[in-house]
Amino acid sequence: MHLRLTDFGILTMALVVVTIWMAGVRSKLPNESNWPLVYWGLMIAYLRWSEDIMNPYVIYVGLLIALFIRFEFLAQGFIRVLYVVEWLCWGYVIVTGLLYALS
């Protein structure tokens, strides 16, 4: 395994670092915070430039969940289920990004 030292490989590693940071900060942020929406917006921009590395449906599900949590359409108990799915989306981004950047 070696690190891809291309522009896109370094961008992918930076994205993995931002994803880890966002996953750590998400539990401390209020539900009304816009930072998760900014993160998922950056992920969609990354998808537009990527070489089909990540499944876009996972990213769109993450954005949809962030919107549901942000605007509180659901009961508090169901929001906890959405947090778990959002964590799974972040895990997918981290694993896929590391597999690409370190291959």
C-alpha positions as CSV (number, residue, x, y, z in Angstrom):
1,M,0.0,0.0,0.0
2,H,1.2,3.4,-0.8
3,L,-0.3,6.9,-0.6
4,R,-1.5,8.3,-3.9
5,L,0.4,11.6,-4.1
6,T,-1.9,13.0,-6.8
7,D,-4.1,16.1,-6.3
8,F,-7.1,13.9,-6.1
9,G,-5.5,11.4,-3.7
10,I,-4.5,14.2,-1.3
11,L,-8.0,15.7,-1.6
12,T,-9.5,12.3,-0.7
13,M,-7.3,12.1,2.4
14,A,-8.3,15.6,3.4
15,L,-11.9,14.6,2.9
16,V,-11.4,11.5,5.2
17,V,-9.9,13.8,7.9
18,V,-12.8,16.2,7.6
19,T,-15.2,13.2,7.8
20,I,-13.6,12.0,11.0
21,W,-13.7,15.5,12.5
22,M,-17.4,15.9,11.5
23,A,-18.3,12.5,13.0
24,G,-16.6,13.5,16.3
25,V,-18.2,16.9,16.5
26,R,-21.7,15.9,15.4
27,S,-22.7,14.6,18.8
28,K,-21.7,18.0,20.4
29,L,-23.5,20.1,17.8
30,P,-27.2,21.0,18.3
31,N,-29.6,19.5,15.8
32,E,-30.2,23.0,14.2
33,S,-26.5,23.3,13.2
34,N,-25.8,23.9,9.5
35,W,-22.3,22.3,9.6
36,P,-23.4,18.8,8.7
37,L,-25.3,20.3,5.7
38,V,-22.1,22.1,4.6
39,Y,-20.2,18.8,4.9
40,W,-22.7,16.8,2.8
41,G,-22.7,19.7,0.3
42,L,-18.9,19.4,0.0
43,M,-19.3,15.6,-0.4
44,I,-21.7,16.1,-3.3
45,A,-19.2,18.5,-4.9
46,Y,-16.5,15.9,-4.4
47,L,-18.7,13.3,-6.1
48,R,-19.0,15.6,-9.2
49,W,-15.2,15.5,-9.5
50,S,-14.5,12.0,-8.4
51,E,-13.7,9.0,-10.6
52,D,-16.8,7.0,-9.5
53,I,-15.0,6.1,-6.2
54,M,-18.0,6.4,-4.0
55,N,-21.6,5.3,-4.4
56,P,-23.6,8.5,-4.8
57,Y,-26.7,7.0,-3.2
58,V,-24.9,6.7,0.1
59,I,-23.9,10.4,-0.1
60,Y,-27.5,11.4,-1.0
61,V,-28.9,9.4,1.9
62,G,-26.4,11.1,4.3
63,L,-27.6,14.5,3.0
64,L,-31.2,13.6,3.3
65,I,-30.7,12.4,6.9
66,A,-28.8,15.6,7.8
67,L,-31.8,17.6,6.4
68,F,-34.3,15.5,8.5
69,I,-32.2,16.0,11.6
70,R,-31.6,19.7,10.9
71,F,-35.3,20.6,10.3
72,E,-36.6,18.1,13.0
73,F,-39.4,16.5,11.0
74,L,-39.4,13.5,13.2
75,A,-39.8,12.4,16.8
76,Q,-36.7,12.4,19.0
77,G,-36.6,8.6,19.2
78,F,-36.5,8.3,15.4
79,I,-33.8,10.9,15.2
80,R,-31.5,8.5,17.1
81,V,-32.1,5.9,14.4
82,L,-31.1,8.5,11.8
83,Y,-27.9,9.3,13.7
84,V,-27.0,5.6,13.4
85,V,-27.6,5.7,9.7
86,E,-25.6,8.9,9.4
87,W,-22.7,7.2,11.2
88,L,-22.9,4.3,8.7
89,C,-22.7,6.8,5.8
90,W,-19.6,8.4,7.4
91,G,-18.1,5.0,7.9
92,Y,-18.6,4.3,4.3
93,V,-17.0,7.6,3.3
94,I,-14.0,6.9,5.6
95,V,-13.4,3.3,4.4
96,T,-13.9,4.0,0.7
97,G,-11.7,7.1,0.9
98,L,-8.9,5.3,2.6
99,L,-9.1,2.3,0.2
100,Y,-8.8,4.7,-2.7
101,A,-6.1,7.0,-1.3
102,L,-3.9,4.1,0.0
103,S,-4.2,1.8,-3.0
